[in-house]
Amino acid sequence: MDGKTKGTVEATAKPASPAPGVPHAPAATGRDLMQYTGCISLRGGTITIGVLYLLISLLLEVLLIYIVCQFDMHNLTVPMKVALVIVSISTITASLLLFGAVKNRHGLIVPWIIWEGINVGLGILGILYSTLSIGPAAIIGLLIATIRLYFLYVVIEFCIKLLARTVHSQAMC
């Protein structure tokens, strides 16, 4: 390589400085991204939660459809119809969560946050009722609600980070 080519390569390797008045985006550190999930990033945690919820929703949907197919369709009770609708909504929102996490689109994550918030809230009400009626057996429900609240927290934190990044990138335009 001659001196002229080497100087050209070095000049192109340096990053360009931003225009005056345009703020720098803060660099995301691994610590910022992993402070809520322990050993994986918020995005990885959200994708894992999405896969887990999608698998559970699909398994429940297949189970409910199997039960419906085994019995006469005219005897389909209202609770079975409600269960099918709830599981279908869960499958759709889990799919949106997974797609939104993979594509980094916060708007696709919000429906899952709303749906899971409703489910966790109703679950906590159910735990309170079952604590009054059946007592210590409600501890399992409390454990499940705690795990679901943690999952909800991780997804909300990831969505907030995506939203902040989107707002920051729009401010730079």
C-alpha positions as a Markdown table, in Angstrom:
| # | Residue | x | y | z |
|---|---|---|---|---|
| 1 | Met | 0.0 | 0.0 | 0.0 |
| 2 | Asp | 1.3 | 3.4 | -0.8 |
| 3 | Gly | 1.0 | 6.4 | 1.6 |
| 4 | Lys | -1.9 | 8.0 | -0.4 |
| 5 | Thr | -4.1 | 4.9 | -0.2 |
| 6 | Lys | -3.3 | 4.4 | 3.5 |
| 7 | Gly | -4.4 | 7.9 | 4.4 |
| 8 | Thr | -7.7 | 7.4 | 2.5 |
| 9 | Val | -8.4 | 4.2 | 4.4 |
| 10 | Glu | -7.7 | 5.9 | 7.7 |
| 11 | Ala | -9.9 | 8.9 | 6.9 |
| 12 | Thr | -12.9 | 6.7 | 6.1 |
| 13 | Ala | -12.4 | 4.6 | 9.2 |
| 14 | Lys | -13.0 | 7.6 | 11.5 |
| 15 | Pro | -16.7 | 8.2 | 12.4 |
| 16 | Ala | -18.2 | 11.5 | 11.2 |
| 17 | Ser | -19.1 | 14.0 | 13.9 |
| 18 | Pro | -22.7 | 14.9 | 14.2 |
| 19 | Ala | -24.1 | 18.2 | 13.0 |
| 20 | Pro | -24.0 | 21.1 | 15.4 |
| 21 | Gly | -27.0 | 21.1 | 17.7 |
| 22 | Val | -27.8 | 17.4 | 17.2 |
| 23 | Pro | -27.5 | 15.4 | 20.5 |
| 24 | His | -25.5 | 12.3 | 20.7 |
| 25 | Ala | -27.4 | 9.1 | 21.4 |
| 26 | Pro | -26.2 | 7.5 | 24.7 |
| 27 | Ala | -24.6 | 4.2 | 24.1 |
| 28 | Ala | -26.5 | 1.3 | 25.5 |
| 29 | Thr | -24.3 | -0.7 | 27.9 |
| 30 | Gly | -24.7 | -4.3 | 28.6 |
| 31 | Arg | -25.4 | -3.4 | 32.3 |
| 32 | Asp | -28.3 | -1.2 | 31.3 |
| 33 | Leu | -29.8 | -3.9 | 29.2 |
| 34 | Met | -29.3 | -6.8 | 31.7 |
| 35 | Gln | -30.2 | -5.1 | 35.0 |
| 36 | Tyr | -33.7 | -6.6 | 35.0 |
| 37 | Thr | -33.2 | -10.0 | 33.5 |
| 38 | Gly | -30.0 | -11.1 | 35.2 |
| 39 | Cys | -28.0 | -12.8 | 32.5 |
| 40 | Ile | -29.7 | -11.9 | 29.3 |
| 41 | Ser | -30.7 | -8.6 | 27.7 |
| 42 | Leu | -34.2 | -7.1 | 28.0 |
| 43 | Arg | -34.7 | -8.0 | 24.3 |
| 44 | Gly | -33.6 | -11.6 | 24.9 |
| 45 | Gly | -35.8 | -11.8 | 27.9 |
| 46 | Thr | -38.8 | -10.4 | 26.0 |
| 47 | Ile | -38.3 | -12.9 | 23.2 |
| 48 | Thr | -38.0 | -15.8 | 25.7 |
| 49 | Ile | -41.2 | -14.6 | 27.4 |
| 50 | Gly | -42.9 | -14.3 | 24.0 |
| 51 | Val | -41.9 | -17.9 | 23.0 |
| 52 | Leu | -43.0 | -19.3 | 26.3 |
| 53 | Tyr | -46.4 | -17.6 | 26.2 |
| 54 | Leu | -46.9 | -18.5 | 22.6 |
| 55 | Leu | -46.1 | -22.2 | 23.3 |
| 56 | Ile | -48.4 | -22.3 | 26.3 |
| 57 | Ser | -51.2 | -20.5 | 24.4 |
| 58 | Leu | -50.9 | -22.9 | 21.4 |
| 59 | Leu | -50.9 | -25.9 | 23.7 |
| 60 | Leu | -54.0 | -24.7 | 25.5 |
| 61 | Glu | -55.7 | -23.9 | 22.2 |
| 62 | Val | -55.0 | -27.3 | 20.8 |
| 63 | Leu | -56.3 | -28.9 | 24.0 |
| 64 | Leu | -59.5 | -26.9 | 23.9 |
| 65 | Ile | -60.1 | -27.6 | 20.2 |
| 66 | Tyr | -59.5 | -31.3 | 20.9 |
| 67 | Ile | -62.1 | -31.3 | 23.7 |
| 68 | Val | -64.6 | -29.4 | 21.5 |
| 69 | Cys | -64.1 | -32.0 | 18.7 |
| 70 | Gln | -64.6 | -34.9 | 21.0 |
| 71 | Phe | -68.0 | -33.7 | 22.1 |
| 72 | Asp | -71.0 | -32.6 | 20.2 |
| 73 | Met | -70.8 | -29.1 | 19.0 |
| 74 | His | -74.4 | -28.3 | 20.0 |
| 75 | Asn | -73.5 | -29.0 | 23.6 |
| 76 | Leu | -70.7 | -26.5 | 23.6 |
| 77 | Thr | -71.1 | -24.6 | 26.8 |
| 78 | Val | -70.6 | -20.9 | 27.3 |
| 79 | Pro | -67.5 | -21.4 | 29.5 |
| 80 | Met | -65.9 | -23.4 | 26.7 |
| 81 | Lys | -66.6 | -20.7 | 24.2 |
| 82 | Val | -65.2 | -18.1 | 26.5 |
| 83 | Ala | -62.1 | -20.2 | 27.1 |
| 84 | Leu | -61.6 | -20.5 | 23.4 |
| 85 | Val | -61.9 | -16.8 | 22.9 |
| 86 | Ile | -59.5 | -16.0 | 25.8 |
| 87 | Val | -56.9 | -18.5 | 24.6 |
| 88 | Ser | -57.2 | -17.2 | 21.0 |
| 89 | Ile | -56.6 | -13.6 | 22.2 |
| 90 | Ser | -53.6 | -14.8 | 24.3 |
| 91 | Thr | -52.2 | -16.5 | 21.2 |
| 92 | Ile | -52.6 | -13.4 | 19.1 |
| 93 | Thr | -51.0 | -11.1 | 21.7 |
| 94 | Ala | -48.1 | -13.5 | 22.3 |
| 95 | Ser | -47.5 | -13.6 | 18.6 |
| 96 | Leu | -47.5 | -9.8 | 18.5 |
| 97 | Leu | -45.1 | -9.7 | 21.5 |
| 98 | Leu | -42.7 | -12.1 | 19.8 |
| 99 | Phe | -42.8 | -10.3 | 16.5 |
| 100 | Gly | -42.5 | -6.9 | 18.1 |
| 101 | Ala | -39.5 | -8.0 | 20.2 |
| 102 | Val | -37.7 | -9.5 | 17.2 |
| 103 | Lys | -38.4 | -6.4 | 15.0 |
| 104 | Asn | -37.9 | -3.9 | 17.8 |
| 105 | Arg | -41.4 | -2.3 | 17.4 |
| 106 | His | -42.9 | -1.1 | 20.6 |
| 107 | Gly | -46.4 | -0.7 | 19.1 |
| 108 | Leu | -46.7 | -4.5 | 18.7 |
| 109 | Ile | -45.7 | -5.2 | 22.3 |
| 110 | Val | -48.3 | -2.9 | 23.8 |
| 111 | Pro | -51.3 | -5.3 | 23.2 |
| 112 | Trp | -49.6 | -8.0 | 25.1 |
| 113 | Ile | -48.8 | -5.6 | 28.0 |
| 114 | Ile | -52.5 | -4.6 | 28.2 |
| 115 | Trp | -53.7 | -8.2 | 27.9 |
| 116 | Glu | -51.3 | -9.5 | 30.5 |
| 117 | Gly | -52.0 | -6.6 | 32.8 |
| 118 | Ile | -55.7 | -7.5 | 32.7 |
| 119 | Asn | -54.9 | -11.2 | 33.2 |
| 120 | Val | -52.6 | -10.6 | 36.2 |
| 121 | Gly | -55.1 | -8.2 | 37.8 |
| 122 | Leu | -57.9 | -10.8 | 37.5 |
| 123 | Gly | -55.5 | -13.5 | 38.7 |
| 124 | Ile | -54.7 | -11.5 | 41.8 |
| 125 | Leu | -58.4 | -11.0 | 42.5 |
| 126 | Gly | -58.8 | -14.7 | 42.1 |
| 127 | Ile | -56.0 | -15.4 | 44.5 |
| 128 | Leu | -57.6 | -13.0 | 47.1 |
| 129 | Tyr | -60.9 | -14.8 | 46.7 |
| 130 | Ser | -59.3 | -18.3 | 46.9 |
| 131 | Thr | -57.3 | -17.3 | 50.0 |
| 132 | Leu | -60.5 | -16.4 | 51.8 |
| 133 | Ser | -62.2 | -19.6 | 50.6 |
| 134 | Ile | -59.6 | -22.4 | 50.4 |
| 135 | Gly | -56.7 | -20.9 | 52.4 |
| 136 | Pro | -53.1 | -22.2 | 52.0 |
| 137 | Ala | -53.7 | -23.7 | 48.5 |
| 138 | Ala | -53.6 | -20.1 | 47.1 |
| 139 | Ile | -49.9 | -19.9 | 47.7 |
| 140 | Ile | -49.3 | -21.6 | 44.3 |
| 141 | Gly | -51.5 | -19.0 | 42.7 |
| 142 | Leu | -49.4 | -16.3 | 44.4 |
| 143 | Leu | -46.2 | -17.8 | 43.1 |
| 144 | Ile | -47.6 | -17.9 | 39.5 |
| 145 | Ala | -48.8 | -14.3 | 39.8 |
| 146 | Thr | -45.4 | -13.2 | 41.0 |
| 147 | Ile | -43.7 | -14.8 | 38.1 |
| 148 | Arg | -46.2 | -13.2 | 35.7 |
| 149 | Leu | -45.7 | -9.8 | 37.3 |
| 150 | Tyr | -42.0 | -10.2 | 36.8 |
| 151 | Phe | -42.5 | -11.1 | 33.1 |
| 152 | Leu | -44.8 | -8.1 | 32.7 |
| 153 | Tyr | -42.2 | -5.9 | 34.3 |
| 154 | Val | -39.4 | -7.1 | 32.0 |
| 155 | Val | -41.6 | -6.6 | 28.9 |
| 156 | Ile | -42.6 | -3.1 | 30.0 |
| 157 | Glu | -39.0 | -2.1 | 30.6 |
| 158 | Phe | -38.1 | -3.4 | 27.1 |
| 159 | Cys | -41.0 | -1.5 | 25.6 |
| 160 | Ile | -39.9 | 1.7 | 27.4 |
| 161 | Lys | -36.4 | 1.3 | 26.1 |
| 162 | Leu | -37.7 | 0.9 | 22.6 |
| 163 | Leu | -40.0 | 3.9 | 22.9 |
| 164 | Ala | -37.1 | 6.0 | 24.2 |
| 165 | Arg | -34.9 | 4.9 | 21.4 |
| 166 | Thr | -37.6 | 5.7 | 18.8 |
| 167 | Val | -38.2 | 9.2 | 20.3 |
| 168 | His | -34.5 | 9.8 | 20.4 |
| 169 | Ser | -34.0 | 8.8 | 16.8 |
| 170 | Gln | -36.9 | 11.0 | 15.7 |
| 171 | Ala | -35.4 | 13.9 | 17.5 |
| 172 | Met | -32.2 | 13.5 | 15.6 |
| 173 | Cys | -33.9 | 13.8 | 12.2 |
